[in-house]
Amino acid sequence: MDAKKIGNRIKLIRKSRGMTQADLAQMVDLTPKYLSNLECGFKLPKFETFISIANALKVDANTLLRDVLDVSTSTASSEISEKLAALPMEEQRKIMRILDVMISEENAKQS
């Protein structure tokens, strides 16, 4: 397993949430130094720690592992979810309405 890719994904999502290493470390009861080692790819977290990090970042495990998984069926949807989650709720609603229209139009074309 590629610890560097997992660590980088944790770092990217943490930063997208506006969190510092100290913030996330405190939420999951780790030292900032240990979290830094994870993000740099020097260590792989234990399963329990990995789950705690995913929960604190409010992402699913596949999102954190997508750079190392061979199956990527949910990669695009995970990326979209990440980007949506970083937006204010009103902007999320606007984008969802646009997606609904685009999907309806595509379904109508295929019918």
N, C-alpha and C positions, 0 to 999 in steps of 0.2 A: 504494500500500500504506500502511496506517495504522500508522506507526511507534509512535504512542502506545499503541495497543491491543496491539501485539506486546510493547512494553516493559513494559506493565502485566502482561501474562501472565507474562513472565519473572520479574518482581518477585514476583508472587503465588506462583508455584511455588517460587522460591528461598526465600521466607519459610516456605512450608509444609514445606520440607525442613530448616528450622532453620539456614539458611546466611546469613551476612552478605554484603554486597557484596564485601568483601575476600576472603572465602572463595571465592566463585564466580570472582571476577576472577583469583585466584591459580591456580585449577584450569584456567582456559582461557587463561592467559597474557595477561591484559588488565590495564590499570590500573583501580583502583576508580573513578576519575573517568570513564573511558570507559564502564565498565559503568553508572554512574549516568546518563550521557547516553543510553545505550540504553534503560534502564528509564524514563526521563522522556519518551522519544519524540523526543528531539532528533536522534537518528541511527538509521539502520538498519544492522544488522551485515552484513558481507560474508557470503556463503554459507558459507564455511569456518568463520567465527566463529559463525554461527548453529548449525551442526552441532555444533561444540564445546560450545556452551552447552546444546543439547538433550542431548548425551551426558553432560555433567557433572550436569545436573538429572535424568537418567535418565527422559526423556520423549521421545515421538516428535514429529516436526516438526508434525504436525496439531494436537497439543495446544497448542503455542506459537502456532499460526496460527489457531486455531479462531474467534477473534473477527473475523478478516478474510476467512475463506473463505466463498464463497457456498454450497458444499455442506456440509451439517452432519450427514451420516449417522452419523459416529462421535462427535459431540459428547457425547451422553449417556454412551456407554461410556468416553470419555476422562475425563469428569468423575468417573465412578464409579471409574476406575482411579486417578486422583489422590487421591481420598479414601481408597481402600483402602490405597494405598502409604504414606499418612501414619500408618497404624495399626500397632500391634505385630503380629507375625506370628500370634499366637494369636487376636487379634481378627479378623484377615483370614480365618482358617480358619472361625471362627464365622459370619461374614457369608456366606462362600461356601457353607456348609452350609445356611443359611437360603435363599439364592438357589436352590440346587439343589432344595429342597423346593418353593419357590414355582413354579419353572419346571416341575417334575414335575406339580404340581397343575394348572397352566394347560394343559399338554399333555394331561392326562387329560380336562379339560373339553372340549377341542377335538376329541377323538377320538370 
